[in-house]
């Protein structure tokens, strides 16, 4: 049975567009990391499940915890945005896990290679966060519980021999960067995690790109 779309969707789209146009006017032209938001998907058929997922985000709880000043200066500041996202991951999504975030441009990846894996790598990576050695069962539980944040293929499964999952994460405000100047960076992550997963069969290494 086909469900008729509520008529107010068009007005919502217009309102979104007006809000984003006003916001974009206040953004600095010097920022190459911003692009106009596209909310056209709200009118497309078959996106009801995706739209419903948005209602599951506990924005008020996160906002109360962060006590964040959403002024124009802070919104435009990349490091501030990165820090707040990491705080959400560390204190809510991956609470009680071994979460390490990048601070003051300190290369947590190189430190992890040297002091914990005891290996060297030709890949020059600088993740925004690393989540180390999550129990496989706990990792799958987190993904399932937070469907509004994570997407996985229907065929996704962790091979039986792996006991833990380690995640290297990047936080991006603009997905278009992954297709352009950041594509090599993504390929480096994939190459490294494939190497680690071939070399041993206890810790499954993953890479994760988080968008706003």
C-alpha distance (Angstrom), angle and dihedral (degrees) to the residues before:
residue distance angle dihedral
X1 . . .
X2 3.78 . .
X3 3.79 114.6 .
X4 3.79 116.8 -140.8
X5 3.78 114.0 -121.6
X6 3.82 115.0 -117.0
X7 3.78 111.5 -106.5
X8 3.79 92.8 -130.4
X9 3.79 92.3 72.1
X10 3.78 92.3 86.8
X11 3.78 92.3 52.8
X12 3.80 89.7 48.7
X13 3.79 90.0 53.6
X14 3.79 90.6 50.3
X15 3.78 91.1 48.5
X16 3.81 91.5 49.9
X17 3.78 89.9 49.9
X18 3.80 92.2 50.0
X19 3.80 91.7 49.5
X20 3.80 93.4 48.7
X21 3.81 93.1 45.5
X22 3.81 90.0 53.4
X23 3.80 90.8 46.9
X24 3.79 93.7 48.2
X25 3.81 90.9 52.9
X26 3.79 88.9 62.6
X27 3.81 95.0 48.2
X28 3.78 118.8 99.8
X29 3.79 116.4 -105.0
X30 3.78 87.4 -138.2
X31 3.81 92.2 72.5
X32 3.82 112.5 97.5
X33 3.80 91.3 179.9
X34 3.80 97.9 72.8
X35 3.77 132.4 85.5
X36 3.78 135.1 169.7
X37 3.79 112.9 -86.5
X38 3.81 114.9 -116.7
X39 3.80 114.5 -145.5
X40 3.81 96.3 168.8
X41 3.80 89.4 113.2
X42 3.84 90.0 75.6
X43 3.80 89.1 76.2
X44 3.80 97.1 45.8
X45 3.79 121.3 105.6
X46 3.79 117.7 -113.9
X47 3.81 97.2 29.7
X48 3.80 96.4 101.7
X49 3.81 92.2 107.0
X50 3.81 92.2 51.7
X51 3.80 92.0 47.5
X52 3.80 91.2 49.9
X53 3.80 90.3 52.8
X54 3.80 89.8 61.9
X55 3.81 89.9 63.4
X56 3.81 90.1 60.0
X57 3.81 95.1 65.4
X58 3.85 108.4 108.2
X59 3.80 92.7 -139.7
X60 3.80 95.4 157.8
X61 3.80 93.0 52.1
X62 3.79 91.2 48.8
X63 3.79 92.5 46.1
X64 3.81 92.4 51.1
X65 3.79 90.1 50.2
X66 3.81 96.6 46.7
X67 3.81 96.4 42.8
X68 3.78 84.4 -157.9
X69 3.79 125.7 -178.6
X70 3.81 104.2 -133.4
X71 3.79 94.2 -162.5
X72 3.80 120.0 144.5
X73 3.80 90.9 -104.2
X74 3.80 93.6 56.1
X75 3.80 95.6 41.2
X76 3.80 90.7 54.9
X77 3.78 94.0 47.2
X78 3.81 109.5 96.1
X79 3.83 98.0 -160.7
X80 3.81 91.2 51.7
X81 3.80 91.7 51.2
X82 3.81 91.1 47.4
X83 3.79 91.8 49.7
X84 3.82 93.2 51.8
X85 3.80 93.4 48.7
X86 3.79 90.0 49.6
X87 3.81 90.0 50.5
X88 3.80 89.9 54.7
X89 3.79 91.7 49.6
X90 3.80 93.7 45.7
X91 3.81 98.2 45.0
X92 3.79 102.4 32.7
X93 3.80 118.2 14.0
X94 3.82 99.7 34.6
X95 3.78 98.5 20.8
X96 3.82 114.5 165.5
X97 3.81 91.6 14.1
X98 3.81 125.5 115.7
X99 3.78 96.7 -90.4
X100 3.80 120.4 171.0
X101 3.78 123.6 -179.4
X102 3.77 131.4 -164.3
X103 3.80 113.5 -105.0
X104 3.80 129.2 -179.0
X105 3.83 90.4 -2.7
X106 3.79 91.0 -65.0
X107 3.81 108.2 161.5
X108 3.80 102.8 -123.9
X109 3.81 90.4 175.0
X110 3.80 94.2 60.4
X111 3.78 90.8 45.0
X112 3.81 89.9 51.3
X113 3.80 91.5 50.8
X114 3.79 93.8 48.7
X115 3.78 102.4 39.8
X116 3.79 105.6 29.0
X117 3.79 110.1 21.7
X118 3.80 94.9 31.1
X119 3.78 92.4 -147.4
X120 3.80 137.5 112.9
X121 3.78 127.0 -129.7
X122 3.78 135.1 -166.7
X123 3.82 89.6 -147.3
X124 3.79 112.1 102.9
X125 3.79 103.4 -147.1
X126 3.77 131.5 162.0
X127 3.82 109.4 -177.1
X128 3.79 120.6 -168.3
X129 3.79 90.2 -133.5
X130 3.80 142.7 1.5
X131 3.81 125.3 -153.5
X132 3.79 108.3 -161.5
X133 3.78 131.3 -151.0
X134 3.80 102.5 -17.0
X135 3.78 111.4 -178.2
X136 3.79 107.4 -104.3
X137 3.80 92.9 -124.5
X138 3.81 91.8 48.5
X139 3.79 91.9 48.9
X140 3.81 92.2 53.1
X141 3.80 89.4 46.7
X142 3.82 91.2 53.2
X143 3.81 92.3 49.0
X144 3.80 91.8 49.0
X145 3.80 93.7 46.0
X146 3.82 93.0 49.7
X147 3.80 101.7 46.0
X148 3.79 89.2 144.6
X149 3.81 88.9 66.8
X150 3.78 105.9 32.0
X151 3.79 133.0 55.0
X152 3.79 124.2 -163.4
X153 3.76 134.7 176.4
X154 3.79 116.5 -101.7
X155 3.78 88.4 -120.3
X156 3.82 92.9 49.9
X157 3.79 114.1 130.5
X158 3.78 137.2 149.2
X159 3.82 112.9 -121.3
X160 3.78 112.1 -109.7
X161 3.81 95.1 -116.8
X162 3.82 93.5 62.6
X163 3.80 114.8 90.2
X164 3.79 101.1 177.4
X165 3.80 140.3 32.8
X166 3.82 125.9 -143.3
X167 3.81 118.7 -167.5
X168 3.81 129.3 -158.3
X169 3.79 109.2 -161.0
X170 3.80 137.6 -162.3
X171 3.80 125.1 -168.3
X172 3.80 115.4 -148.4
X173 3.79 130.6 178.5
X174 3.79 93.7 -164.7
X175 3.85 121.7 43.7
X176 3.82 90.6 -163.5
X177 3.80 88.9 73.5
X178 3.81 90.1 67.1
X179 3.80 89.7 60.8
X180 3.80 94.0 48.9
X181 3.79 130.1 25.6
X182 3.83 94.8 -1.7
X183 3.80 96.7 51.4
X184 3.81 93.2 94.0
X185 3.79 89.4 52.4
X186 3.81 91.0 54.6
X187 3.80 91.4 48.3
X188 3.81 89.2 52.0
X189 3.80 90.1 55.4
X190 3.78 91.9 49.2
X191 3.80 91.5 47.3
X192 3.80 92.5 50.0
X193 3.80 96.1 47.2
X194 3.82 90.8 47.4
X195 3.80 89.6 52.1
X196 3.81 92.6 50.0
X197 3.80 93.1 46.5
X198 3.80 91.1 52.4
X199 3.77 93.7 46.1
X200 3.80 96.6 54.7
X201 3.82 138.3 10.2
X202 3.78 105.4 -148.5
X203 3.80 105.4 72.2
X204 3.78 119.1 43.7
X205 3.81 109.8 -146.8
X206 3.82 117.6 -148.7
X207 3.79 136.0 177.8
X208 3.79 121.7 -143.9
X209 3.80 131.1 -168.3
X210 3.80 114.8 -157.6
X211 3.82 118.7 -160.2
X212 3.75 128.3 -170.7
